[in-house]
Amino acid sequence: MVREKQVTREQVRHLAWLSRIRISKAEERKYAEEMSEILRYFRKLDDIDTTGIPPTYHVVEVVNVMRDDEPQPNPPNQLLGIVPARKGRFVKAPRIV
């Protein structure tokens, strides 16, 4: 009999440390049980016969919904009119050291 792997409290503690969250001992135990149950549920997928089924990467057909990129003339004066600060025909920005 193959024993299923369980998520340990140490692994939960390590995940909490990586996530920079504090959890109690009771939460460690609870999360270890819940994560083990989730993984056990996903292991059911291993029993499904998928021979002859082509792989899919998206469940929903992905379509490019963006418009064609068409250049449009933008006069410099119009563009400079929307900047918050300018000096002559240049954009004025805070000094960066």
Secondary structure, DSSP 8 states (H G I E B T S, - for coil): --------HHHHHHHHHHHT----HHHHHHHHHHHHHHHHHHGGGGGS--TT----S-SS---------------HHHHHTTSS-EETTEE------
